[in-house]
């Protein structure tokens, strides 16, 4: 069976998001943690859901939601970085991985819409 890169990468990303959110909760940054947890883990959930899509249109819709959630995640990660809530060595790798996810999702969506 062929490796599903987006599925694996988005799942690993979710695991890292959970760790970062635990750090934020230790700092009593509950609102920021909650926002990041919701959108950061939603990417993988929507990717997983797209694999059971009922149609091509449904597949595109679910991956579009994953891309939207990835963009929101980018907002929260950069906000955390620029507000110095967490160190850059924690956030920059996540930001970079999220950019990779966005590129992969955009490519899949582009080819699926053809």
OpenMM code with the backbone's topology and positions (N, CA, C; nanometers):
from openmm import Vec3, app, unit

residues = "UNK UNK UNK UNK UNK UNK UNK UNK UNK UNK UNK UNK UNK UNK UNK UNK UNK UNK UNK UNK UNK UNK UNK UNK UNK UNK UNK UNK UNK UNK UNK UNK UNK UNK UNK UNK UNK UNK UNK UNK UNK UNK UNK UNK UNK UNK UNK UNK UNK UNK UNK UNK UNK UNK UNK UNK UNK UNK UNK UNK UNK UNK UNK UNK UNK UNK UNK UNK UNK UNK UNK UNK UNK UNK UNK UNK UNK UNK UNK UNK UNK UNK UNK UNK UNK UNK UNK UNK UNK UNK UNK UNK UNK UNK UNK UNK UNK UNK UNK UNK UNK UNK UNK UNK UNK UNK UNK UNK UNK UNK UNK UNK UNK UNK".split()
positions = [
    Vec3(0.0843, -0.1183, 0.0000),
    Vec3(0.0000, 0.0000, 0.0000),
    Vec3(0.0886, 0.1244, 0.0000),
    Vec3(0.0505, 0.2204, -0.0811),
    Vec3(0.1265, 0.3445, -0.0935),
    Vec3(0.1095, 0.4294, 0.0335),
    Vec3(0.2195, 0.4885, 0.0781),
    Vec3(0.2153, 0.5750, 0.1962),
    Vec3(0.1312, 0.6991, 0.1665),
    Vec3(0.0463, 0.7352, 0.2611),
    Vec3(-0.0366, 0.8540, 0.2470),
    Vec3(0.0317, 0.9674, 0.3234),
    Vec3(0.1068, 1.0473, 0.2511),
    Vec3(0.1899, 1.1515, 0.3118),
    Vec3(0.1069, 1.2537, 0.3885),
    Vec3(-0.0012, 1.3024, 0.3282),
    Vec3(-0.0812, 1.4061, 0.3951),
    Vec3(-0.1469, 1.3504, 0.5211),
    Vec3(-0.1920, 1.2276, 0.5148),
    Vec3(-0.2548, 1.1666, 0.6317),
    Vec3(-0.1533, 1.1528, 0.7458),
    Vec3(-0.0357, 1.1005, 0.7154),
    Vec3(0.0674, 1.0805, 0.8175),
    Vec3(0.1203, 1.2128, 0.8721),
    Vec3(0.1486, 1.3055, 0.7827),
    Vec3(0.2055, 1.4348, 0.8241),
    Vec3(0.1050, 1.5149, 0.9080),
    Vec3(-0.0211, 1.5121, 0.8697),
    Vec3(-0.1206, 1.5876, 0.9456),
    Vec3(-0.1453, 1.5237, 1.0824),
    Vec3(-0.1352, 1.3913, 1.0906),
    Vec3(-0.1515, 1.3236, 1.2195),
    Vec3(-0.0346, 1.3561, 1.3128),
    Vec3(0.0872, 1.3495, 1.2616),
    Vec3(0.2048, 1.3837, 1.3425),
    Vec3(0.2006, 1.5296, 1.3856),
    Vec3(0.1526, 1.6147, 1.2967),
    Vec3(0.1381, 1.7565, 1.3285),
    Vec3(0.0399, 1.7742, 1.4449),
    Vec3(-0.0698, 1.7013, 1.4424),
    Vec3(-0.1681, 1.7080, 1.5513),
    Vec3(-0.1055, 1.6693, 1.6845),
    Vec3(-0.0222, 1.5674, 1.6832),
    Vec3(0.0457, 1.5253, 1.8065),
    Vec3(0.1354, 1.6362, 1.8610),
    Vec3(0.2044, 1.7061, 1.7712),
    Vec3(0.2908, 1.8172, 1.8132),
    Vec3(0.2080, 1.9346, 1.8644),
    Vec3(0.0948, 1.9595, 1.8020),
    Vec3(0.0054, 2.0671, 1.8461),
    Vec3(-0.0426, 2.0389, 1.9890),
    Vec3(-0.0766, 1.9145, 2.0170),
    Vec3(-0.1203, 1.8774, 2.1520),
    Vec3(-0.0115, 1.9092, 2.2541),
    Vec3(0.1128, 1.8782, 2.2216),
    Vec3(0.2240, 1.9069, 2.3138),
    Vec3(0.2373, 2.0573, 2.3397),
    Vec3(0.2273, 2.1356, 2.2332),
    Vec3(0.2388, 2.2809, 2.2468),
    Vec3(0.1230, 2.3355, 2.3303),
    Vec3(0.0049, 2.2818, 2.3095),
    Vec3(-0.1111, 2.3273, 2.3861),
    Vec3(-0.0965, 2.2935, 2.5343),
    Vec3(-0.0344, 2.1829, 2.5646),
    Vec3(-0.0075, 2.1493, 2.7050),
    Vec3(0.0887, 2.2504, 2.7670),
    Vec3(0.1883, 2.2940, 2.6896),
    Vec3(0.2795, 2.3980, 2.7386),
    Vec3(0.2040, 2.5281, 2.7652),
    Vec3(0.1144, 2.5624, 2.6745),
    Vec3(0.0348, 2.6848, 2.6918),
    Vec3(-0.0552, 2.6753, 2.8142),
    Vec3(-0.1133, 2.5602, 2.8366),
    Vec3(-0.1996, 2.5431, 2.9538),
    Vec3(-0.1193, 2.5546, 3.0828),
    Vec3(0.0047, 2.5069, 3.0807),
    Vec3(0.0920, 2.5226, 3.1974),
    Vec3(0.1198, 2.6698, 3.2268),
    Vec3(0.1137, 2.7523, 3.1232),
    Vec3(0.1315, 2.8972, 3.1391),
    Vec3(-0.0011, 2.9680, 3.1666),
    Vec3(-0.1063, 2.8914, 3.1805),
    Vec3(-0.2414, 2.9459, 3.2027),
    Vec3(-0.2939, 3.0229, 3.0820),
    Vec3(-0.2444, 2.9901, 2.9636),
    Vec3(-0.2922, 3.0526, 2.8391),
    Vec3(-0.3990, 2.9621, 2.7773),
    Vec3(-0.5089, 2.9484, 2.8485),
    Vec3(-0.6126, 2.8527, 2.8105),
    Vec3(-0.6839, 2.8890, 2.6804),
    Vec3(-0.7123, 3.0158, 2.6595),
    Vec3(-0.7838, 3.0574, 2.5393),
    Vec3(-0.6971, 3.0317, 2.4156),
    Vec3(-0.5708, 3.0716, 2.4223),
    Vec3(-0.4807, 3.0479, 2.3095),
    Vec3(-0.4637, 2.8979, 2.2839),
    Vec3(-0.4493, 2.8225, 2.3912),
    Vec3(-0.4348, 2.6783, 2.3788),
    Vec3(-0.5566, 2.6165, 2.3120),
    Vec3(-0.6738, 2.6577, 2.3550),
    Vec3(-0.7979, 2.6028, 2.3006),
    Vec3(-0.8132, 2.6350, 2.1521),
    Vec3(-0.7842, 2.7576, 2.1151),
    Vec3(-0.7947, 2.7985, 1.9746),
    Vec3(-0.6997, 2.7162, 1.8870),
    Vec3(-0.5748, 2.7049, 1.9319),
    Vec3(-0.4751, 2.6316, 1.8552),
    Vec3(-0.5088, 2.4830, 1.8486),
    Vec3(-0.5546, 2.4281, 1.9591),
    Vec3(-0.5881, 2.2856, 1.9626),
    Vec3(-0.6999, 2.2529, 1.8633),
    Vec3(-0.8011, 2.3366, 1.8599),
    Vec3(-0.9147, 2.3111, 1.7706),
    Vec3(-0.8747, 2.3130, 1.6234),
    Vec3(-0.8089, 2.4195, 1.5813),
    Vec3(-0.7769, 2.4289, 1.4385),
    Vec3(-0.6586, 2.3398, 1.4002),
    Vec3(-0.5606, 2.3274, 1.4896),
    Vec3(-0.4417, 2.2475, 1.4575),
    Vec3(-0.4698, 2.0995, 1.4431),
    Vec3(-0.5620, 2.0474, 1.5227),
    Vec3(-0.5963, 1.9053, 1.5122),
    Vec3(-0.7064, 1.8810, 1.4087),
    Vec3(-0.7793, 1.9855, 1.3749),
    Vec3(-0.8856, 1.9736, 1.2752),
    Vec3(-0.8301, 1.9432, 1.1361),
    Vec3(-0.7085, 1.9841, 1.1096),
    Vec3(-0.6478, 1.9586, 0.9787),
    Vec3(-0.6469, 1.8080, 0.9520),
    Vec3(-0.5874, 1.7336, 1.0442),
    Vec3(-0.5779, 1.5889, 1.0283),
    Vec3(-0.7134, 1.5212, 1.0302),
    Vec3(-0.8043, 1.5716, 1.1128),
    Vec3(-0.9381, 1.5127, 1.1196),
    Vec3(-1.0106, 1.5272, 0.9854),
    Vec3(-0.9964, 1.6428, 0.9223),
    Vec3(-1.0603, 1.6631, 0.7925),
    Vec3(-0.9918, 1.5849, 0.6811),
    Vec3(-0.8618, 1.5706, 0.6902),
    Vec3(-0.7902, 1.4859, 0.5934),
    Vec3(-0.8404, 1.3429, 0.6058),
    Vec3(-0.8507, 1.2944, 0.7286),
    Vec3(-0.8983, 1.1578, 0.7525),
    Vec3(-1.0421, 1.1416, 0.7020),
    Vec3(-1.1239, 1.2424, 0.7278),
    Vec3(-1.2632, 1.2381, 0.6833),
    Vec3(-1.2725, 1.2379, 0.5305),
    Vec3(-1.1813, 1.3070, 0.4644),
    Vec3(-1.1840, 1.3136, 0.3178),
    Vec3(-1.1635, 1.1763, 0.2548),
    Vec3(-1.1003, 1.0868, 0.3274),
    Vec3(-1.0741, 0.9535, 0.2737),
    Vec3(-1.2004, 0.8683, 0.2676),
    Vec3(-1.3051, 0.9139, 0.3333),
    Vec3(-1.4344, 0.8453, 0.3275),
    Vec3(-1.5373, 0.9319, 0.2561),
    Vec3(-1.4900, 1.0207, 0.1737),
    Vec3(-1.5802, 1.1120, 0.1036),
    Vec3(-1.6788, 1.0341, 0.0169),
    Vec3(-1.7973, 1.0883, 0.0068),
    Vec3(-1.9039, 1.0246, -0.0698),
    Vec3(-1.8953, 1.0558, -0.2185),
    Vec3(-1.8201, 1.1595, -0.2527),
    Vec3(-1.8054, 1.1993, -0.3925),
    Vec3(-1.6775, 1.2814, -0.4066),
    Vec3(-1.6429, 1.3099, -0.5298),
    Vec3(-1.5267, 1.3953, -0.5545),
    Vec3(-1.5502, 1.5350, -0.4965),
    Vec3(-1.6728, 1.5829, -0.5104),
    Vec3(-1.7089, 1.7145, -0.4566),
    Vec3(-1.6935, 1.7157, -0.3042),
    Vec3(-1.7369, 1.6091, -0.2390),
    Vec3(-1.7246, 1.5964, -0.0938),
    Vec3(-1.5772, 1.5894, -0.0524),
    Vec3(-1.4979, 1.5161, -0.1292),
    Vec3(-1.3537, 1.5059, -0.1048),
    Vec3(-1.2883, 1.6435, -0.1105),
    Vec3(-1.3207, 1.7182, -0.2142),
    Vec3(-1.2652, 1.8534, -0.2311),
    Vec3(-1.3103, 1.9433, -0.1164),
    Vec3(-1.4355, 1.9320, -0.0786),
    Vec3(-1.4884, 2.0141, 0.0306),
    Vec3(-1.4137, 1.9872, 0.1611),
    Vec3(-1.3943, 1.8609, 0.1949),
    Vec3(-1.3279, 1.8254, 0.3209),
    Vec3(-1.1814, 1.8704, 0.3213),
    Vec3(-1.1133, 1.8550, 0.2080),
    Vec3(-0.9744, 1.9019, 0.2018),
    Vec3(-0.9672, 2.0541, 0.2013),
    Vec3(-1.0684, 2.1201, 0.1478),
    Vec3(-1.0740, 2.2667, 0.1533),
    Vec3(-1.0886, 2.3135, 0.2975),
    Vec3(-1.1659, 2.2429, 0.3746),
    Vec3(-1.1792, 2.2755, 0.5168),
    Vec3(-1.0454, 2.2536, 0.5876),
    Vec3(-0.9762, 2.1447, 0.5540),
    Vec3(-0.8444, 2.1186, 0.6136),
    Vec3(-0.7480, 2.2327, 0.5823),
    Vec3(-0.7503, 2.2814, 0.4595),
    Vec3(-0.6634, 2.3931, 0.4211),
    Vec3(-0.7020, 2.5196, 0.4969),
    Vec3(-0.8297, 2.5442, 0.5112),
    Vec3(-0.8775, 2.6609, 0.5873),
    Vec3(-0.8313, 2.6527, 0.7325),
    Vec3(-0.8422, 2.5363, 0.7920),
    Vec3(-0.7980, 2.5169, 0.9303),
    Vec3(-0.6472, 2.5340, 0.9425),
    Vec3(-0.5741, 2.4924, 0.8403),
    Vec3(-0.4291, 2.5104, 0.8398),
    Vec3(-0.3927, 2.6585, 0.8356),
    Vec3(-0.4679, 2.7349, 0.7609),
    Vec3(-0.4433, 2.8799, 0.7562),
    Vec3(-0.4730, 2.9455, 0.8904),
    Vec3(-0.5790, 2.8998, 0.9559),
    Vec3(-0.6078, 2.9529, 1.0893),
    Vec3(-0.4979, 2.9126, 1.1877),
    Vec3(-0.4503, 2.7916, 1.1766),
    Vec3(-0.3412, 2.7446, 1.2624),
    Vec3(-0.2180, 2.8317, 1.2435),
    Vec3(-0.1916, 2.8693, 1.1188),
    Vec3(-0.0792, 2.9579, 1.0891),
    Vec3(-0.0927, 3.0899, 1.1646),
    Vec3(-0.2137, 3.1423, 1.1681),
    Vec3(-0.2390, 3.2664, 1.2412),
    Vec3(-0.2018, 3.2517, 1.3888),
    Vec3(-0.2534, 3.1480, 1.4531),
    Vec3(-0.2295, 3.1303, 1.5965),
    Vec3(-0.0833, 3.1010, 1.6270),
    Vec3(-0.0176, 3.0216, 1.5439),
    Vec3(0.1247, 2.9918, 1.5674),
    Vec3(0.2089, 3.1184, 1.5558),
    Vec3(0.1816, 3.1989, 1.4546),
    Vec3(0.2570, 3.3237, 1.4384),
    Vec3(0.2252, 3.4242, 1.5484),
    Vec3(0.1023, 3.4262, 1.5924),
    Vec3(0.0652, 3.5129, 1.7041),
    Vec3(0.1414, 3.4726, 1.8306),
    Vec3(0.1508, 3.3445, 1.8556),
    Vec3(0.2264, 3.2947, 1.9715),
    Vec3(0.3744, 3.3292, 1.9592),
    Vec3(0.4277, 3.3147, 1.8384),
    Vec3(0.5700, 3.3460, 1.8162),
    Vec3(0.5959, 3.4947, 1.8381),
    Vec3(0.5133, 3.5796, 1.7764),
    Vec3(0.5359, 3.7238, 1.7829),
    Vec3(0.5053, 3.7831, 1.9208),
    Vec3(0.4218, 3.7143, 1.9988),
    Vec3(0.3920, 3.7614, 2.1348),
    Vec3(0.4887, 3.7007, 2.2375),
    Vec3(0.5783, 3.6163, 2.1887),
    Vec3(0.6810, 3.5526, 2.2725),
    Vec3(0.6216, 3.4657, 2.3836),
    Vec3(0.5067, 3.4061, 2.3560),
    Vec3(0.4443, 3.3148, 2.4528),
    Vec3(0.5245, 3.1865, 2.4648),
    Vec3(0.5808, 3.1428, 2.3529),
    Vec3(0.6671, 3.0246, 2.3497),
    Vec3(0.7901, 3.0586, 2.2667),
    Vec3(0.8944, 2.9828, 2.2845),
    Vec3(1.0185, 3.0130, 2.2138),
    Vec3(1.0076, 2.9776, 2.0656),
    Vec3(1.0886, 3.0459, 1.9869),
    Vec3(1.0883, 3.0218, 1.8426),
    Vec3(1.1318, 2.8795, 1.8098),
    Vec3(1.2209, 2.8217, 1.8897),
    Vec3(1.2657, 2.6852, 1.8580),
    Vec3(1.1527, 2.5831, 1.8747),
    Vec3(1.0485, 2.6180, 1.9465),
    Vec3(0.9291, 2.5329, 1.9567),
    Vec3(0.8342, 2.5625, 1.8411),
    Vec3(0.8155, 2.6900, 1.8100),
    Vec3(0.7123, 2.7304, 1.7148),
    Vec3(0.7548, 2.7256, 1.5685),
    Vec3(0.8781, 2.7621, 1.5384),
    Vec3(0.9202, 2.7692, 1.3977),
    Vec3(0.9098, 2.6332, 1.3273),
    Vec3(0.9516, 2.5231, 1.3899),
    Vec3(0.9321, 2.3938, 1.3210),
    Vec3(0.7846, 2.3631, 1.2930),
    Vec3(0.6958, 2.4012, 1.3851),
    Vec3(0.5528, 2.3810, 1.3625),
    Vec3(0.5015, 2.4697, 1.2499),
    Vec3(0.5472, 2.5924, 1.2477),
    Vec3(0.5072, 2.6847, 1.1405),
    Vec3(0.5518, 2.6290, 1.0053),
    Vec3(0.6744, 2.5788, 1.0005),
    Vec3(0.7273, 2.5227, 0.8750),
    Vec3(0.6508, 2.3977, 0.8321),
    Vec3(0.6189, 2.3115, 0.9271),
    Vec3(0.5415, 2.1917, 0.8950),
    Vec3(0.4033, 2.2296, 0.8454),
    Vec3(0.3442, 2.3295, 0.9071),
    Vec3(0.2122, 2.3750, 0.8651),
    Vec3(0.2163, 2.4320, 0.7233),
    Vec3(0.3224, 2.5017, 0.6893),
    Vec3(0.3381, 2.5526, 0.5521),
    Vec3(0.3461, 2.4356, 0.4541),
    Vec3(0.4197, 2.3317, 0.4916),
    Vec3(0.4272, 2.2111, 0.4078),
    Vec3(0.2886, 2.1496, 0.3893),
    Vec3(0.2127, 2.1411, 0.4980),
    Vec3(0.0768, 2.0863, 0.4891),
    Vec3(-0.0083, 2.1687, 0.3934),
    Vec3(0.0027, 2.3005, 0.4018),
    Vec3(-0.0742, 2.3877, 0.3135),
    Vec3(-0.0371, 2.3634, 0.1675),
    Vec3(0.0907, 2.3486, 0.1406),
    Vec3(0.1358, 2.3248, 0.0023),
    Vec3(0.0837, 2.1915, -0.0504),
    Vec3(0.0904, 2.0888, 0.0334),
    Vec3(0.0419, 1.9565, -0.0078),
    Vec3(-0.1085, 1.9608, -0.0321),
    Vec3(-0.1820, 2.0201, 0.0617),
    Vec3(-0.3270, 2.0299, 0.0467),
    Vec3(-0.3646, 2.1092, -0.0779),
    Vec3(-0.2977, 2.2202, -0.1004),
    Vec3(-0.3271, 2.3033, -0.2179),
    Vec3(-0.3009, 2.2252, -0.3465),
    Vec3(-0.1948, 2.1485, -0.3487),
    Vec3(-0.1605, 2.0689, -0.4673),
    Vec3(-0.2659, 1.9595, -0.4919),
    Vec3(-0.3061, 1.8921, -0.3854),
    Vec3(-0.4090, 1.7884, -0.3972),
    Vec3(-0.5395, 1.8511, -0.4476),
    Vec3(-0.5757, 1.9647, -0.3905),
    Vec3(-0.6989, 2.0313, -0.4316),
    Vec3(-0.6923, 2.0760, -0.5781),
    Vec3(-0.5799, 2.1296, -0.6178),
    Vec3(-0.5639, 2.1750, -0.7549),
    Vec3(-0.5791, 2.0580, -0.8528),
    Vec3(-0.5122, 1.9480, -0.8244),
    Vec3(-0.5222, 1.8336, -0.9139),
    Vec3(-0.6595, 1.7664, -0.9082),
    Vec3(-0.7260, 1.7736, -0.7941),
    Vec3(-0.8590, 1.7138, -0.7819),
    Vec3(-0.9657, 1.7936, -0.8549),
    Vec3(-0.9435, 1.9224, -0.8679),
    Vec3(-1.0416, 2.0083, -0.9343),
    Vec3(-1.0313, 2.0022, -1.0871),
    Vec3(-0.9243, 1.9408, -1.1370),
    Vec3(-0.9061, 1.9302, -1.2848),
    Vec3(-0.9970, 1.8251, -1.3429),
] * unit.nanometer
topology = app.Topology()
chain = topology.addChain("A")
for resn in residues:
    res = topology.addResidue(resn, chain)
    for name in ("N", "CA", "C"):
        topology.addAtom(name, app.Element.getBySymbol(name[0]), res)
